[in-house]
Amino acid sequence: MTLLSTSAKTPIGTLHLICDEHVLLGATFSGIQAAIASLEATDASQKISSVKSIPIVSDLIASYFDGDVQAINAITVRQPGPSFSQAAWKAMRKVKPGNTLSYADLADRAGSPAAVRAAGSACAKNAVVIVVPCHRIVKTGGALGNYAYGLDAKEWLLRHEGAL
């Protein structure tokens, strides 16, 4: 099996993608090596072929940045992580564009209302940014909170989606 990697220029930086066919395994603004480092061991041991565009996924990412903020919902993802993180990432995907959710509400939706710090950690460890929309998670009261790629990028994404 060969994984595919590509990079896409976006209004907030270059997004690096790694896929197993049509399943997105990594999406990061930190570089392709960061995307590789986030892979499950079995995926990381595979050959990775750099391509100009990944069928379906690249088009859906481009459509998202071109204004169809629902396009990324059609992308299947897979990333390693403990069960709470998996539940938090699943809950993040249910937050519709134009909406936000607090870290406390994310913890509750992931099944552990007291695990607010763990919800923040799940956001920080999210290896499939944009598609698993950790940018839609904010502090109680609406303050943006943190974002691995800077608050300007988080604010841009939320404005792009109509949440701000």
N, C-alpha and C positions, 0 to 999 in steps of 0.2 A: 504494500500500500504506500502511496506517495501523498503527502499533504501538499496543499497549495498555499503559497503566500503571495501577497501583493501589497501595494501601498496606494492610498488614495488621498489626493490633496483635498482638504476641506477648509471652510472659512476659519476654523480654529486650530489648524495644524494638519500634519500628515498622519493619517490613520493607517496603521499597519494591521493587516488581517492574515489569519491562518485558518484554513478550512480542511476538513476531511470530507471530500466531495462537496456536498451542499450544507454541511454542518459546521457552523462557525465555532472554532475552538479558542480563538484569541482575537481581540481587537484592542489596540492600545495606541496612544499617542507617544509612547516612550521609546519606540523603535522595535524593530523586528526581533532583536535578541531578547527584549523584555517579554514579547509575546511567546517566544519559544520557551523561556524560563517558566512561564505560567502553565505550560502543558502538563497533562498527566504523563507519567513516566513512559507508558506504552506508546503514547502519541509522540513524545519527544524523541523516542528512539527511531521513528520513521524518517525516511528520506523526505526532505522538504524542497519542493521545486518552486522557484520564483516565476510568476507568470504576470502578464500585463493586466489581466482581469480574471476574477474568479466567477465562473458562470453563476448566474442568479444573484449571488450574494453581493457582488460589486454593483450590479444594477440597482438592487434594493437600497444599498447604502447611498448611492448617488441620488436616487429618487428622494430619499429622506432629506438630504441636504438641499435638494432642489425644491423642497416645500411639501412633499407628500410625507408628513410626519408619521403616518400610519404604516408606511412601507416596511419598516424594520420589524413589524409584528409578524411578518411572513418568514423571518429567518429563524431556523432551528439552531439552538446553541447547546454546547456541552462544555462544562469546566469542572475541574476537580475541587473538592472542598468538603468540609464536614456537613453533617445533616442540617444543622441550623442555618449555615450559609446557603445550602441548597434551597431550603424553605424560604429564606429571605430573598434570594435571587428570583425564585418563582413568584413571590409576592410583588417584587419590583416590576416584573413584566406585566402585572395586572394593573399597574398605575398607568392610566391612559395619558397620552400627550395632552398638554394643557393643564394637567393636574400635578399636584405635589402631595407628598405624604411625609409625616414627621418620622424621625428615627423611632420614637416611642410607638407610633402606630405600625411601623414596619415590624418591630419586635413582636407586637401583638398578632399581626397577621401571619408571622412566621411561626407562631405557636408558643412563644415565650415572652409574655408581656413585660417581665422584669429584665429582659436581656437587651436593654437599649444600647449598651456599649458593644455587645456582640453584633447588633444590627449595624452600628457604625463600622465595625470591623469588616462585616460582610461587604459593605459598600467599598471600603478601602481595598479589599482583596479581589474585587470583581475584575476578572480577566477579560470580560467581553463588554467593554464600555459602549455606550450609546444603545446597543441592542438590549442589554440588561441595563435598564436606565437608572443607574445609581444617582445620576444628576437630578432626578426627580425627588430625591429624599432630602428633606430640609429639617432644620431645627423646629422644635415646638415653638409656635409663635410666628413662623414664617421666615426667620433669618436663614440665609443660604446654607450655613454650615461649611463643611470642608468639601474639597474636590481635588483629587490627585493631580489634575492638570490645571489647577488654578481657578479662582472664583470668576475670573473674566470668561473662561470657557464655559463654566457651569451657567453663568448668567446668560451667555449667548444662546446656549442650548434651550434654556427655559423660555427665553424670549422667542426663539425660533418656533417653539412648540405652542406659544400662546399662553404660557403660565405666568408670565410677567408682563 
